[in-house]
Amino acid sequence: MKVLFICSNNVEMISGGGSQCTNRNYLSLKEIVGPENIEIVQLTPKLNFTFASVVSRIFNYLSGFNAGLSKREIQRIIELSKNSQFVYIDTSEHGAICYHLKKNNYKGKIITFFHNVEHSLYLQRVKKNPLLFWRSIIIYYNEKLAVKYSNRIIVLTSRDRGN
């Protein structure tokens, strides 16, 4: 059984609550399927401030991609998923991956882990800085895609589930 593990945090480095959870999820999956059966895709936003980089990032946001995701990364994930029975996405902020996998007839199972209801959490930031509102829309959109196109979702609490 092969698993494609997609995350934003480094699975080897713990720097906060989210990365601790990512590390725990990775180690659990590694123990279940074996280290040789898990492939990691770490999506890390590149923080360049060149004109081309900023324009590219704006285009990615307008395309509904968040936190290091781009059309190129989507294509790479689609290719890598062909060798995996499971795609495990370690954040609801990457619901666009679920959508594109299903759109490209991925036959395996997609599992998305919700660390939080990210949209609600991000709205707290918006209260302090209303200019961030546009990003809350992208997060909301991705969480809806994750719920709709994942075969399974995993949440930490019933509040995260929406009950």
C-alpha positions in Angstrom: 0.0 0.0 0.0 1.6 3.3 -1.2 0.7 6.7 0.4 1.5 10.1 -1.0 1.8 12.4 2.1 1.3 16.1 1.2 2.1 18.7 3.8 3.2 22.3 4.3 5.2 21.6 7.4 8.6 19.8 7.5 7.7 16.3 8.9 11.1 16.1 10.6 11.1 19.5 12.3 8.7 20.5 15.1 8.3 24.2 15.4 4.8 24.6 16.8 1.5 22.9 17.3 0.7 22.4 13.6 4.1 20.9 12.8 3.9 18.7 15.9 0.6 17.3 14.6 2.0 16.9 11.1 5.0 15.0 12.5 2.7 12.7 14.6 0.5 12.0 11.5 3.5 11.2 9.4 5.1 8.9 12.0 1.8 7.1 12.4 1.4 6.5 8.7 5.0 5.5 8.4 4.5 2.9 11.1 1.3 1.6 9.5 2.5 1.3 5.9 6.3 1.2 6.3 8.8 4.0 5.4 9.4 2.5 2.0 5.7 3.0 1.1 5.3 6.7 1.9 6.4 9.5 -0.3 6.4 13.1 1.0 5.5 16.2 -1.0 6.3 19.3 1.1 4.7 22.4 -0.2 6.6 25.5 1.0 5.8 28.9 -0.2 8.8 30.6 -1.7 9.2 34.0 -0.2 10.8 35.8 -3.1 9.8 39.4 -3.6 10.9 39.8 -7.2 8.3 41.1 -9.6 7.9 37.8 -11.3 7.5 35.9 -8.0 4.8 38.4 -6.7 2.9 38.2 -10.0 3.1 34.4 -9.9 1.8 34.3 -6.3 -1.1 36.6 -7.2 -2.0 34.3 -10.2 -1.9 31.3 -7.9 -4.2 32.9 -5.4 -6.6 34.0 -8.1 -6.6 30.3 -9.3 -7.6 29.2 -5.8 -4.2 27.9 -4.8 -2.9 28.5 -1.3 0.2 28.1 0.8 2.8 27.1 -1.8 0.5 25.4 -4.2 0.7 26.2 -7.9 -0.4 24.6 -11.2 3.1 23.1 -11.6 2.8 21.5 -8.1 -0.7 20.2 -8.9 0.7 18.5 -12.1 3.5 17.0 -10.1 1.1 15.7 -7.4 -1.1 14.2 -10.1 1.8 12.3 -11.6 3.1 11.1 -8.2 -0.4 10.0 -7.2 -0.5 7.5 -10.0 1.8 5.2 -7.9 -0.2 5.6 -4.7 -3.4 4.0 -3.4 -3.9 6.8 -0.9 -3.2 10.5 -1.0 -3.0 12.0 2.5 -3.3 15.8 2.6 -2.2 17.2 5.9 -4.2 20.4 5.8 -7.6 21.5 4.7 -6.0 24.6 3.1 -5.1 22.4 0.1 -8.6 21.4 -1.0 -7.7 22.3 -4.6 -5.5 19.2 -4.6 -8.6 17.0 -3.9 -10.5 18.7 -6.7 -7.7 18.3 -9.3 -7.1 14.7 -8.3 -10.8 13.8 -8.8 -11.0 15.9 -12.0 -8.0 13.8 -13.4 -9.7 10.5 -12.4 -7.6 9.6 -9.5 -8.8 6.1 -8.5 -7.3 5.9 -5.0 -8.6 7.3 -1.7 -8.1 10.9 -0.7 -7.8 11.6 3.0 -7.6 15.2 4.3 -6.6 16.1 7.9 -8.2 19.2 9.3 -5.9 20.8 11.9 -8.5 23.4 12.6 -11.4 25.1 10.8 -8.8 27.3 9.1 -11.3 29.8 7.7 -12.7 30.6 11.2 -9.2 30.9 12.6 -8.1 33.2 9.7 -11.1 35.4 10.3 -9.7 36.3 13.7 -6.6 37.6 11.8 -8.9 39.6 9.5 -10.4 41.4 12.5 -6.9 42.8 13.2 -6.1 43.5 9.6 -9.1 43.7 7.2 -6.8 43.8 4.2 -6.3 40.0 4.7 -9.9 39.3 3.9 -9.2 38.2 0.4 -7.1 35.3 1.7 -9.9 34.1 3.9 -12.0 33.6 0.8 -9.3 31.3 -0.7 -9.1 29.3 2.6 -12.8 29.0 2.7 -12.9 27.8 -0.9 -10.2 25.2 -0.3 -11.9 23.9 2.8 -15.1 23.4 0.9 -13.2 21.6 -1.9 -11.6 19.3 0.7 -14.9 18.4 2.3 -16.5 17.7 -1.1 -13.7 15.8 -2.9 -12.0 13.9 -0.1 -13.1 10.3 0.5 -12.4 10.8 4.2 -11.8 13.7 6.4 -10.1 13.6 9.8 -10.8 16.2 12.5 -9.4 16.7 16.0 -12.6 17.7 17.7 -16.4 17.7 17.0 -16.2 21.5 16.8 -13.8 21.1 13.8 -16.3 18.7 12.2 -19.0 21.4 12.4 -21.2 19.9 15.1 
